Amino acid sequence: MYRLPSSVFMVLVTVLLMICLAFGVFWLNARAVEKAIAQDAILRVTSWVEYVSSTFPEIESILVDKELSDEKMDFIRQLQGRGKIIGFRIFDEAGNQVLSDIENKGALQQHSPEAYQAIRSKNAYSRLNHGRPDDGYPKLYVEVFFPLTSESGEVLGGVEVYLDQSGTGSIYRQAITSVSTYISLILTFAFLVPVLAFYWRSEQARDSHKKLSYLSHHDPLTGAYNREGFFGEYAGRESSLLSEGRFYSVVLMDIRNFKYVNKEYGQQTGDILLTRIINRLTEYLDSESIVARFSADKFHVAIPLDDHRILEEVIVDLIHRIQMPYHVNGRSISIYINVGACSCHEEPLGVDIKIQRAELALFNARMSVGESYCIYHRDIEDQVLRRRMIEKLLRTGQEQERFEIHYQPVLDARQRSLKGFEALLRLKDDQGNLISPSEFIPMAESIGLIDGIGQWVIKEVLHKAVSWPEHIFVAINLSVVQFQTGHLVGYVRDALATSSISPERIEFEVTESVMIDNSDDVRQQILALQSLGIRFSVDDFGTGFSSLNYLWMFQFNKLKIDRSFVSALSSNEEKAIQILSTIILLAHRLKLQVTAEGIESEHHVEILEDLGCDQFQGYWFYHPLPESKVDQLINDL
C-alpha cells in the first residue's frame, strides 16, 4: 500500500487546518458582525424609547386603556422613520399586543413570547432578520424587544421595534471582513512559514538520505554498485532466478598494471577510463546482470548463466570489448585485463563461495603465461597453492638468498669463440629445486616485484661482469614493467657508476611486447640508455607482432631468433629455413647482428651457419652455468 511521505502529509494536514481556520475566522467574524449589529440596534432602540418616554408621557395610559385618540395616533405615526425605525408594536405586561403601527399584523390581543420574555427579564432582546423583496422589509433589519417601565421602576409592558440595519450591517461587514482578511493572512503567514521551513528541511533531509543511501550502495565515480550494493542486489535477485531454475555465475576482472595508467596519463584520465569500462560492461550485459566496482581496478559481475561453455564464450567476447582502445582527452589508451570466473553448473553455491572460487581463478589467470582468463575447475586449487608458494618465495627471495644468476654462453658462429653471456635468473624452492623462469617471472611482474628484482639482477650482473675480459659482453633481460615504473634509467646509471664497467659491454634484451605499450615513453628510455653506450637486442623475434616500424624507430643492435624456429628445423626443415633466411636477411639489411637461440644439434648449426647467422646460443654448446663455473669457462677458453 502506497504511503505519502511524511513531509507531504504534514503539508496537506497544515493546508486543511489553515482552510478550517480560515472558515472559523470568517464564521466568528460573521457572528461578531451579527452581535455588533444587534447591540447597535439595542442602543438605538434604547435611545428611541427614552425619547418617546420623555416626549410622550401618555404611553402609560395606552398600556392601561389600550385606546388612543386621533391626536395621539398622529404623534405615534410621526415616530416612524426616526432613527431608522420602520415600525413598532407595544405590548402589555402579559405580552399581549395593545398597539401597532404595522399594518395587517393581526388583532390587538396578539401575544408575543419574545416580548413577554423581555418584560419578565427586564432585559432587551433582539432578533436579526433578512428581508425579501416581496415582504416589504429591508434587506437587513433587527427586531428589538424592549421592556417599558414607570418612573418608579415598575414594569408596565414592552415594545417591539423594527429597526432597519442594512446600512449599519454593510459598514460592519466591510470593517470586519478587512480585519478578518488581515487576521487570516497573518495566521496563514504564521503557520505557513514554519510549515514551509519544515517541508524544506524534510525535503533536504530526504534528498540527503537518498544520496547517502545511493552512495552506500554505489560507487561514486562510476555509478556501478559497490561491495554492499552488489551483495544486496545479488540476494534480492537470486531468489527470482532460483524459482526459474537458473543461477548466477560470478566473474571477477582486474586491470593489469592500472597504476601505471594513472602515472602515465594522470588520475583524471584514469577515472574517465574506469567509467568507460563500466559503461562497456553495462552496455554489453543484460539488465539481469549485476555490475560492481569493489576497488580501484577490480570489478565484480554476476551474470545469469550456468552453462560453462556459454560463460566462456561471453568472457572471451567481454575481454575483446573491454580491451578495445579507449580515446580519452585526445589520446588512444589500450588496457589489458585478467578475468576469473565461477559457474555453478555442477552444484548450487552461495555467493561467497562463488567469489572465493572466482578469486582463485583470477589469481590463476594473472599468473598464467598467454592466458587472460580462467574459469574455476577442481584442479585449480592445486595450481593456486603452487603459485602462492612461488609468490611467497619471490617475496622472500632476496633476503633468504633464493635467487641465483646463471650465465649461458653466446658464441661467434664462425670462430666458435666466446662472445658473451646471457644472464638468466633462477629461483630455488625450499628443497633447493630450481623453478622455471616461465613460471615465476610473469608472477613477479603481476604482483609488482619485478622492478625490485630487476634492480638486484642488474647490480649483481654488472658487479660480476666487470671482472671478465673486456671483449666479453653480458646480456640482461628487461621486463616491460621495468619501463613502466620510470626508474630504469636512474638505477642503471647508478649501477654503472658503482661497478665501473664499460657500458658498451652491456646488452639489454627486450621482447616485442615492450614496444607495444607506451612506445613513446619506452623509446625515450631506450634512447637514454643507448646514449650511455648500452646496446639493445630484440629477444624472441618472430613470436610477437614483428613490426618493421619499431625495428626502424628503436635502432636496435641485434635480433635474437626465437628457439621455436630453430626447433622447427627438426620437424619442418624447408619451411623453417625459409623463415630463418628471411629473418637473417632482414636483420643484415638493417645492419643488425643475428643470434640464434635453442641450438640443440650439429644439424641446426650447419644450417644456421649457411644462412649467415652471426652468433649461436643453445644446449648443443653450453647449458646455463652457475656463477661459480663461469670464470672456469673463461679461463679454459
C-alpha positions as CSV (number, residue, x, y, z in Angstrom):
1,M,0.0,0.0,0.0
2,Y,1.4,3.4,-1.0
3,R,2.1,5.8,1.8
4,L,2.6,9.5,1.4
5,P,6.0,10.9,2.5
6,S,5.8,12.4,6.0
7,S,6.7,15.9,4.8
8,V,3.9,15.9,2.1
9,F,1.4,14.5,4.7
10,M,2.3,17.3,7.1
11,V,1.8,19.9,4.4
12,L,-1.6,18.5,3.5
13,V,-2.6,18.4,7.1
14,T,-1.4,22.0,7.5
15,V,-3.3,23.2,4.4
16,L,-6.5,21.5,5.7
17,L,-6.0,23.2,9.2
18,M,-5.5,26.5,7.5
19,I,-8.7,26.1,5.5
20,C,-10.6,25.2,8.6
21,L,-9.0,28.1,10.4
22,A,-10.0,30.5,7.7
23,F,-13.6,29.3,7.7
24,G,-13.5,29.6,11.5
25,V,-12.2,33.1,11.4
26,F,-14.9,34.2,8.9
27,W,-17.6,32.4,10.9
28,L,-16.5,34.1,14.1
29,N,-16.4,37.4,12.3
30,A,-19.9,36.8,10.9
31,R,-21.1,36.1,14.4
32,A,-19.3,39.2,15.6
33,V,-21.0,41.3,12.9
34,E,-24.4,40.0,13.9
35,K,-23.7,40.6,17.5
36,A,-22.5,44.1,16.8
37,I,-25.5,44.9,14.6
38,A,-27.8,43.6,17.3
39,Q,-26.0,45.6,20.0
40,D,-26.2,48.7,17.9
41,A,-29.9,48.1,17.4
42,I,-30.5,47.8,21.1
43,L,-28.6,51.0,21.7
44,R,-30.7,52.8,19.1
45,V,-33.9,51.4,20.4
46,T,-32.9,52.4,24.0
47,S,-32.3,55.9,22.8
48,W,-35.6,55.8,20.9
49,V,-37.6,54.5,23.9
50,E,-36.1,57.2,26.1
51,Y,-37.0,59.8,23.6
52,V,-40.6,58.5,23.3
53,S,-41.0,58.3,27.1
54,S,-39.8,61.9,27.5
55,T,-41.9,63.4,24.8
56,F,-45.0,61.1,25.1
57,P,-45.8,60.6,28.8
58,E,-49.3,59.2,27.8
59,I,-47.6,55.9,26.9
60,E,-48.7,54.5,30.4
61,S,-52.3,55.3,29.6
62,I,-52.0,53.4,26.3
63,L,-50.9,50.3,28.2
64,V,-53.8,50.7,30.7
65,D,-56.7,51.9,28.4
66,K,-55.5,50.3,25.2
67,E,-57.2,53.2,23.3
68,L,-55.7,56.3,21.6
69,S,-57.1,59.5,20.5
70,D,-56.6,60.7,16.9
71,E,-54.1,63.3,18.1
72,K,-52.0,60.6,19.8
73,M,-52.2,58.4,16.8
74,D,-50.8,61.2,14.6
75,F,-47.9,61.6,17.0
76,I,-47.1,57.9,17.0
77,R,-47.1,57.8,13.2
78,Q,-44.5,60.7,13.3
79,L,-42.2,58.3,15.3
80,Q,-41.9,56.0,12.2
81,G,-38.7,56.7,10.4
82,R,-37.0,58.3,13.4
83,G,-33.6,56.6,14.0
84,K,-34.2,54.2,11.1
85,I,-37.4,52.9,12.9
86,I,-39.6,51.1,10.3
87,G,-42.3,50.0,12.8
88,F,-43.1,49.1,16.3
89,R,-45.6,47.3,18.5
90,I,-46.5,47.9,22.1
91,F,-47.4,45.0,24.5
92,D,-49.0,45.0,27.9
93,E,-47.5,43.3,30.9
94,A,-48.7,39.9,29.8
95,G,-47.1,40.2,26.4
96,N,-50.3,40.9,24.5
97,Q,-50.2,43.5,21.7
98,V,-52.0,46.7,22.5
99,L,-50.8,48.9,19.8
100,S,-49.1,48.5,16.4
101,D,-48.2,50.9,13.6
102,I,-47.6,48.0,11.3
103,E,-50.4,47.3,9.0
104,N,-52.0,43.8,8.6
105,K,-50.3,42.3,11.6
106,G,-53.3,40.8,13.4
107,A,-55.5,41.7,16.2
108,L,-54.6,43.8,19.3
109,Q,-54.7,40.7,21.5
110,Q,-51.9,39.1,19.6
111,H,-49.5,37.6,22.0
112,S,-45.6,37.7,21.6
113,P,-43.5,35.3,23.6
114,E,-40.3,37.3,22.9
115,A,-41.9,40.5,24.2
116,Y,-43.1,38.6,27.3
117,Q,-39.6,37.3,27.8
118,A,-38.1,40.8,27.6
119,I,-40.8,42.1,30.0
120,R,-40.3,39.4,32.6
121,S,-36.4,39.6,32.4
122,K,-36.4,43.4,32.2
123,N,-33.6,43.0,29.6
124,A,-33.7,43.9,26.0
125,Y,-33.8,41.1,23.5
126,S,-33.0,41.2,19.7
127,R,-33.5,39.1,16.6
128,L,-31.7,39.6,13.3
129,N,-33.8,39.1,10.2
130,H,-33.2,39.3,6.4
131,G,-36.0,40.7,4.4
132,R,-37.2,39.6,1.0
133,P,-38.2,41.9,-1.9
134,D,-41.8,40.7,-1.7
135,D,-42.5,41.1,2.0
136,G,-41.8,44.9,2.2
137,Y,-39.0,44.6,4.8
138,P,-35.4,46.0,4.2
139,K,-32.6,43.6,3.3
140,L,-31.4,43.5,6.9
141,Y,-33.5,44.5,9.9
142,V,-33.5,43.8,13.6
143,E,-36.4,43.2,15.9
144,V,-35.7,44.5,19.4
145,F,-38.0,43.6,22.3
146,F,-37.6,46.2,25.0
147,P,-39.2,46.4,28.5
148,L,-41.2,49.6,29.4
149,T,-41.1,50.7,33.0
150,S,-42.6,53.5,35.0
151,E,-40.6,56.2,36.8
152,S,-40.8,54.1,39.9
153,G,-39.2,51.2,38.0
154,E,-42.4,49.1,37.8
155,V,-42.7,47.1,34.6
156,L,-45.7,48.2,32.5
157,G,-45.2,46.3,29.3
158,G,-42.8,46.1,26.4
159,V,-42.2,47.4,22.9
160,E,-41.1,45.5,19.8
161,V,-39.2,47.9,17.5
162,Y,-38.3,47.1,13.9
163,L,-35.0,48.7,13.0
164,D,-33.5,49.0,9.5
165,Q,-29.8,47.9,9.9
166,S,-28.9,47.5,6.2
167,G,-26.5,50.4,6.1
168,T,-25.0,49.6,9.5
169,G,-24.6,45.9,8.5
170,S,-22.7,46.9,5.4
171,I,-20.3,49.1,7.3
172,Y,-19.7,46.5,10.0
173,R,-19.2,43.7,7.4
174,Q,-16.7,45.7,5.4
175,A,-14.8,46.5,8.5
176,I,-14.9,43.0,9.9
177,T,-14.1,41.5,6.5
178,S,-11.0,43.6,6.2
179,V,-9.9,42.7,9.7
180,S,-10.7,39.0,9.0
181,T,-8.6,39.1,5.9
182,Y,-5.7,40.6,7.7
183,I,-6.0,38.2,10.5
184,S,-6.3,35.3,8.1
185,L,-3.2,36.5,6.2
186,I,-1.3,36.9,9.5
187,L,-2.3,33.5,10.7
188,T,-1.6,32.0,7.3
189,F,1.9,33.5,7.3
190,A,2.5,32.5,10.9
191,F,1.5,28.9,10.1
192,L,2.8,28.7,6.5
193,V,6.4,29.9,7.1
194,P,7.2,27.2,9.7
195,V,5.4,24.6,7.7
196,L,7.3,25.5,4.5
197,A,10.5,25.6,6.5
198,F,9.7,22.2,7.9
199,Y,8.8,20.9,4.4
200,W,12.1,22.3,3.0
201,R,14.1,20.8,5.8
202,S,12.3,17.5,5.3
203,E,12.9,17.5,1.6
204,Q,16.6,18.4,2.2
205,A,16.8,15.6,4.8
206,R,15.0,13.2,2.4
207,D,17.4,14.2,-0.5
208,S,20.4,13.7,1.8
209,H,19.0,10.4,2.9
210,K,18.6,9.3,-0.8
211,K,22.1,10.5,-1.6
212,L,23.6,8.7,1.4
213,S,21.5,5.6,0.6
214,Y,22.7,5.7,-3.0
215,L,26.3,6.2,-2.1
216,S,26.1,3.4,0.5
217,H,25.3,1.0,-2.4
218,H,27.0,2.6,-5.4
219,D,30.5,3.6,-6.5
220,P,30.5,7.5,-6.6
221,L,32.9,7.6,-9.5
222,T,31.4,5.1,-12.0
223,G,27.8,4.7,-10.7
224,A,28.2,0.9,-10.5
225,Y,27.3,-1.0,-7.4
226,N,29.9,-1.1,-4.7
227,R,30.5,-4.1,-2.4
228,E,27.4,-3.6,-0.3
229,G,25.2,-2.9,-3.3
230,F,26.4,-6.0,-5.1
231,F,25.6,-8.3,-2.3
232,G,22.2,-6.6,-1.7
233,E,21.2,-6.8,-5.4
234,Y,22.5,-10.4,-5.6
235,A,20.4,-11.5,-2.6
236,G,17.4,-9.7,-4.0
237,R,17.5,-11.1,-7.5
238,E,18.8,-14.6,-6.8
239,S,15.5,-15.9,-5.4
240,S,13.7,-14.9,-8.6
241,L,16.4,-16.8,-10.7
242,L,16.3,-19.8,-8.5
243,S,12.5,-20.0,-8.9
244,E,13.1,-20.3,-12.6
245,G,15.8,-22.9,-12.2
246,R,18.6,-20.5,-13.2
247,F,21.8,-19.5,-11.4
248,Y,24.2,-16.6,-11.3
249,S,27.8,-17.1,-12.4
250,V,30.3,-14.7,-10.8
251,V,33.0,-13.1,-12.9
252,L,35.9,-11.1,-11.5
253,M,38.1,-8.7,-13.6
254,D,41.1,-6.6,-12.8
255,I,43.2,-4.3,-15.0
256,R,46.8,-5.2,-15.5
257,N,49.2,-2.5,-14.1
258,F,46.4,0.1,-13.8
259,K,48.6,2.2,-11.5
260,Y,50.9,2.9,-14.5
261,V,47.9,4.2,-16.5
262,N,47.3,6.8,-13.7
263,K,51.0,7.6,-13.6
264,E,51.4,8.0,-17.4
265,Y,48.1,9.8,-18.2
266,G,47.1,11.3,-14.8
267,Q,44.4,10.3,-12.3
268,Q,41.6,12.3,-14.1
269,T,42.2,10.2,-17.3
270,G,42.3,7.1,-15.2
271,D,38.9,8.0,-13.6
272,I,37.4,8.6,-17.1
273,L,38.8,5.2,-18.2
274,L,37.2,3.4,-15.3
275,T,33.9,5.0,-16.1
276,R,34.2,4.0,-19.7
277,I,34.9,0.4,-18.7
278,I,31.8,0.3,-16.6
279,N,29.8,1.7,-19.5
280,R,31.0,-1.0,-21.8
281,L,30.2,-3.7,-19.3
282,T,26.6,-2.4,-18.7
283,E,26.0,-1.9,-22.4
284,Y,27.1,-5.5,-23.2
285,L,25.4,-7.3,-20.4
286,D,21.6,-7.7,-20.0
287,S,19.5,-6.0,-17.3
288,E,19.6,-9.1,-15.1
289,S,23.4,-8.9,-14.7
290,I,24.9,-7.1,-11.8
291,V,28.0,-4.9,-12.3
292,A,30.0,-3.7,-9.4
293,R,33.4,-2.0,-8.7
294,F,34.9,-3.3,-5.5
295,S,38.2,-1.4,-5.6
296,A,40.3,0.9,-7.8
297,D,40.8,-1.6,-10.7
298,K,38.7,-4.6,-9.7
299,F,35.2,-5.4,-10.9
300,H,32.7,-8.0,-9.9
301,V,30.0,-9.1,-12.3
302,A,27.1,-11.5,-11.7
303,I,25.8,-13.0,-15.0
304,P,22.7,-15.2,-15.1
305,L,24.5,-18.1,-16.8
306,D,25.2,-21.6,-15.5
307,D,26.4,-23.2,-18.7
308,H,30.2,-23.4,-18.7
309,R,30.6,-23.3,-22.4
310,I,28.4,-20.3,-22.9
311,L,30.0,-18.5,-20.0
312,E,33.4,-19.0,-21.6
313,E,32.1,-17.5,-24.9
314,V,30.7,-14.5,-23.0
315,I,34.0,-13.9,-21.2
316,V,36.1,-14.1,-24.4
317,D,33.8,-11.6,-26.1
318,L,33.8,-9.4,-23.0
319,I,37.6,-9.3,-22.9
320,H,37.7,-8.4,-26.5
321,R,35.2,-5.5,-26.0
322,I,36.9,-4.2,-22.8
323,Q,40.4,-4.3,-24.4
324,M,39.4,-2.3,-27.4
325,P,41.3,1.1,-27.4
326,Y,39.8,4.0,-25.4
327,H,40.0,7.5,-26.7
328,V,40.4,9.9,-23.7
329,N,41.5,13.5,-23.9
330,G,42.8,13.1,-27.5
331,R,44.9,10.0,-26.6
332,S,44.3,6.4,-27.5
333,I,44.8,4.1,-24.5
334,S,44.9,0.3,-24.5
335,I,44.4,-1.8,-21.4
336,Y,44.6,-5.5,-20.7
337,I,42.5,-7.3,-18.1
338,N,42.6,-10.6,-16.2
339,V,39.3,-12.5,-15.7
340,G,38.5,-15.2,-13.2
341,A,35.0,-16.8,-13.1
342,C,33.0,-19.4,-11.2
343,S,29.8,-21.0,-12.5
344,C,27.6,-23.4,-10.6
345,H,26.6,-25.9,-13.3
346,E,27.5,-28.8,-11.1
347,E,26.0,-27.7,-7.8
348,P,24.2,-24.6,-6.4
349,L,26.7,-22.4,-4.5
350,G,26.4,-19.4,-2.2
351,V,27.7,-16.1,-3.5
352,D,30.6,-16.1,-1.0
353,I,31.9,-19.4,-2.3
354,K,31.5,-18.3,-5.9
355,I,33.5,-15.2,-5.2
356,Q,36.2,-17.2,-3.4
357,R,36.5,-19.6,-6.3
358,A,36.4,-16.8,-8.8
359,E,39.3,-15.2,-6.9
360,L,41.3,-18.4,-7.2
361,A,40.6,-18.4,-11.0
362,L,41.6,-14.8,-11.3
363,F,44.8,-15.4,-9.4
364,N,45.5,-18.3,-11.8
365,A,44.8,-16.1,-14.8
366,R,47.2,-13.4,-13.5
367,M,50.0,-15.9,-13.2
368,S,49.4,-17.8,-16.4
369,V,51.5,-17.1,-19.4
370,G,49.5,-16.2,-22.5
371,E,46.1,-16.6,-20.8
372,S,44.0,-13.7,-19.7
373,Y,41.1,-15.6,-18.2
374,C,40.3,-18.7,-16.2
375,I,37.1,-20.4,-15.1
376,Y,37.3,-22.3,-11.9
377,H,37.7,-26.1,-12.1
378,R,38.5,-28.7,-9.5
379,D,42.3,-28.9,-10.2
380,I,42.7,-25.1,-9.9
381,E,43.2,-25.2,-6.2
382,D,46.4,-27.2,-6.5
383,Q,47.7,-24.8,-9.2
384,V,46.9,-21.8,-7.0
385,L,48.6,-23.4,-4.0
386,R,51.8,-23.8,-6.1
387,R,51.6,-20.3,-7.4
388,R,51.1,-18.9,-3.9
389,M,54.1,-20.9,-2.8
390,I,56.1,-19.3,-5.6
391,E,54.7,-15.9,-4.7
392,K,56.0,-16.4,-1.1
393,L,59.4,-17.4,-2.4
394,L,59.5,-14.3,-4.6
395,R,58.7,-12.0,-1.7
396,T,61.5,-13.5,0.4
397,G,63.9,-14.4,-2.4
398,Q,66.5,-11.7,-1.8
399,E,66.7,-11.8,1.9
400,Q,66.7,-15.6,2.0
401,E,69.1,-15.8,-1.0
402,R,66.8,-17.9,-3.0
403,F,67.7,-16.2,-6.3
404,E,70.6,-17.4,-8.4
405,I,72.0,-15.9,-11.6
406,H,73.1,-18.4,-14.2
407,Y,75.0,-17.5,-17.4
408,Q,74.6,-19.1,-20.8
409,P,77.5,-18.6,-23.2
410,V,77.0,-16.9,-26.6
411,L,79.5,-18.0,-29.3
412,D,80.7,-16.5,-32.5
413,A,79.1,-18.5,-35.3
414,R,82.3,-18.8,-37.4
415,Q,85.1,-19.0,-35.0
416,R,83.1,-20.7,-32.1
417,S,84.8,-18.2,-29.8
418,L,83.1,-16.9,-26.6
419,K,81.5,-13.6,-27.3
420,G,79.5,-13.1,-24.1
421,F,76.9,-14.5,-21.7
422,E,73.1,-14.1,-21.3
423,A,72.3,-13.7,-17.6
424,L,69.4,-15.9,-16.6
425,L,67.6,-15.6,-13.2
426,R,66.8,-18.7,-11.3
427,L,64.6,-19.3,-8.2
428,K,65.1,-22.1,-5.7
429,D,62.3,-23.7,-3.6
430,D,62.6,-25.0,-0.1
431,Q,64.1,-28.2,-1.3
432,G,66.7,-26.4,-3.5
433,N,64.9,-27.3,-6.8
434,L,65.0,-24.6,-9.5
435,I,61.7,-23.2,-10.6
436,S,61.3,-22.3,-14.3
437,P,61.6,-18.6,-15.2
438,S,58.5,-19.0,-17.4
439,E,56.6,-19.8,-14.1
440,F,57.9,-17.2,-11.7
441,I,58.8,-14.2,-14.0
442,P,55.1,-13.5,-15.0
443,M,54.1,-13.8,-11.4
444,A,56.8,-11.3,-10.3
445,E,55.5,-8.9,-13.0
446,S,51.9,-9.4,-11.9
447,I,52.5,-8.8,-8.1
448,G,54.8,-5.8,-8.7
449,L,58.1,-7.4,-7.6
450,I,59.9,-7.5,-10.9
451,D,61.2,-3.9,-10.7
452,G,63.0,-4.6,-7.4
453,I,64.2,-8.0,-8.6
454,G,65.4,-6.4,-11.8
455,Q,67.4,-3.8,-10.0
456,W,69.1,-6.5,-7.9
457,V,69.9,-8.5,-11.1
458,I,71.4,-5.6,-12.9
459,K,73.5,-4.7,-9.9
460,E,74.7,-8.3,-9.4
461,V,75.4,-9.0,-13.1
462,L,77.4,-5.8,-13.6
463,H,79.4,-6.5,-10.4
464,K,80.2,-9.9,-11.8
465,A,80.9,-9.0,-15.4
466,V,83.4,-6.2,-14.6
467,S,85.9,-8.9,-13.7
468,W,85.6,-10.6,-17.1
469,P,87.8,-9.8,-20.1
470,E,86.9,-6.5,-21.9
471,H,85.8,-8.2,-25.1
472,I,83.1,-10.3,-23.4
473,F,79.6,-8.8,-23.2
474,V,76.7,-9.6,-20.8
475,A,73.0,-9.7,-21.9
476,I,70.3,-8.9,-19.4
477,N,66.6,-9.4,-20.0
478,L,64.3,-6.4,-19.2
479,S,60.6,-6.7,-18.4
480,V,58.0,-4.3,-19.8
481,V,57.1,-3.5,-16.2
482,Q,60.6,-2.1,-15.6
483,F,60.0,0.5,-18.3
484,Q,56.6,1.4,-16.8
485,T,58.0,2.4,-13.4
486,G,60.2,5.2,-14.7
487,H,63.1,4.1,-12.5
488,L,65.0,2.1,-15.1
489,V,67.4,4.7,-16.5
490,G,68.2,6.0,-13.0
491,Y,69.2,2.7,-11.4
492,V,71.1,1.5,-14.5
493,R,73.2,4.7,-14.4
494,D,73.8,4.1,-10.6
495,A,74.9,0.5,-11.3
496,L,77.3,1.6,-14.0
497,A,78.9,4.1,-11.7
498,T,79.1,1.6,-8.8
499,S,80.6,-1.2,-10.9
500,S,82.8,0.9,-13.3
501,I,82.0,-1.5,-16.1
502,S,82.2,-0.2,-19.7
503,P,78.6,0.4,-20.9
504,E,79.5,-1.0,-24.4
505,R,79.8,-4.4,-22.8
506,I,76.1,-4.4,-21.6
507,E,73.3,-5.6,-23.8
508,F,69.7,-5.3,-22.7
509,E,67.2,-7.8,-24.2
510,V,63.6,-6.7,-24.7
511,T,60.7,-8.6,-26.2
512,E,58.4,-7.2,-28.8
513,S,55.7,-6.6,-26.2
514,V,57.8,-3.8,-24.6
515,M,57.3,-1.7,-27.8
516,I,53.5,-2.2,-28.0
517,D,52.5,-0.3,-24.9
518,N,53.5,3.4,-24.4
519,S,56.0,3.2,-27.2
520,D,57.0,6.9,-26.9
521,D,57.9,6.6,-23.3
522,V,59.8,3.3,-23.9
523,R,61.6,4.8,-26.8
524,Q,62.8,7.8,-24.7
525,Q,64.1,5.4,-22.1
526,I,65.9,3.2,-24.6
527,L,67.5,6.3,-26.3
528,A,68.6,7.5,-22.9
529,L,70.3,4.1,-22.1
530,Q,71.8,3.9,-25.6
531,S,73.3,7.4,-25.1
532,L,75.2,5.8,-22.2
533,G,76.7,3.3,-24.7
534,I,74.4,0.3,-23.8
535,R,73.4,-2.0,-26.7
536,F,69.8,-3.4,-27.2
537,S,68.6,-6.5,-28.8
538,V,65.1,-7.9,-29.7
539,D,64.5,-11.2,-27.9
540,D,62.3,-14.0,-29.2
541,F,61.9,-12.2,-32.5
542,G,59.1,-13.6,-34.7
543,T,56.8,-14.7,-31.9
544,G,55.0,-11.4,-31.5
545,F,53.9,-8.7,-33.9
546,S,57.4,-8.5,-35.6
547,S,56.7,-4.9,-36.7
548,L,59.4,-3.4,-39.1
549,N,58.3,0.0,-37.8
550,Y,59.7,-0.5,-34.3
551,L,62.9,-2.1,-35.7
552,W,63.5,1.2,-37.5
553,M,62.2,3.5,-34.7
554,F,64.2,2.0,-31.8
555,Q,67.5,1.4,-33.6
556,F,68.3,-2.0,-32.1
557,N,71.7,-3.6,-32.5
558,K,70.7,-7.3,-32.6
559,L,67.9,-9.7,-33.3
560,K,67.6,-13.0,-31.4
561,I,65.7,-15.6,-33.3
562,D,63.2,-17.4,-31.1
563,R,64.1,-21.1,-30.3
564,S,60.8,-22.3,-31.8
565,F,62.0,-21.5,-35.4
566,V,65.3,-23.3,-34.7
567,S,63.4,-26.3,-33.2
568,A,61.3,-26.4,-36.4
569,L,64.4,-27.4,-38.4
570,S,63.9,-30.9,-36.9
571,S,60.2,-31.2,-38.0
572,N,59.6,-28.9,-41.0
573,E,63.0,-28.0,-42.3
574,E,62.1,-26.5,-45.6
575,K,59.6,-24.0,-44.1
576,A,61.8,-23.3,-41.2
577,I,64.7,-22.5,-43.5
578,Q,62.6,-20.1,-45.4
579,I,61.5,-18.2,-42.3
580,L,65.0,-18.2,-40.8
581,S,66.7,-17.0,-44.0
582,T,64.1,-14.2,-44.3
583,I,64.7,-13.0,-40.7
584,I,68.5,-13.1,-41.1
585,L,68.4,-11.3,-44.4
586,L,66.1,-8.6,-43.0
587,A,68.4,-8.1,-40.0
588,H,71.5,-7.8,-42.1
589,R,69.8,-5.3,-44.4
590,L,69.0,-3.3,-41.3
591,K,72.7,-3.7,-40.2
592,L,71.7,-5.8,-37.2
593,Q,73.5,-8.9,-35.8
594,V,71.6,-12.1,-35.5
595,T,71.8,-14.6,-32.6
596,A,70.0,-18.0,-32.9
597,E,68.8,-19.5,-29.6
598,G,67.9,-23.1,-28.8
599,I,70.5,-24.8,-30.9
600,E,70.5,-28.4,-29.9
601,S,72.2,-30.3,-32.7
602,E,75.0,-30.1,-35.2
603,H,72.4,-30.1,-38.0
604,H,71.0,-26.8,-36.6
605,V,74.5,-25.4,-36.5
606,E,75.2,-26.3,-40.1
607,I,72.0,-24.8,-41.5
608,L,72.2,-21.6,-39.5
609,E,75.9,-21.1,-40.4
610,D,75.0,-21.5,-44.1
611,L,72.2,-18.9,-43.6
612,G,74.7,-16.4,-42.3
613,C,73.7,-16.3,-38.6
614,D,76.2,-14.3,-36.5
615,Q,76.0,-15.9,-33.1
616,F,75.0,-19.2,-31.6
617,Q,73.4,-20.0,-28.2
618,G,72.0,-23.3,-27.0
619,Y,72.3,-26.6,-25.2
620,W,74.4,-28.0,-28.1
621,F,77.2,-25.8,-26.9
622,Y,76.5,-25.0,-23.2
623,H,73.7,-25.1,-20.7
624,P,73.3,-22.1,-18.5
625,L,76.2,-22.1,-16.0
626,P,76.1,-21.2,-12.3
627,E,78.3,-18.3,-11.4
628,S,81.0,-20.5,-9.9
629,K,81.7,-22.1,-13.3
630,V,81.7,-19.0,-15.4
631,D,85.3,-18.0,-14.5
632,Q,86.5,-21.5,-15.2
633,L,85.0,-21.5,-18.7
634,I,86.5,-18.1,-19.5
635,N,89.9,-19.3,-18.3
636,D,89.6,-22.6,-20.3
637,L,88.8,-20.7,-23.5
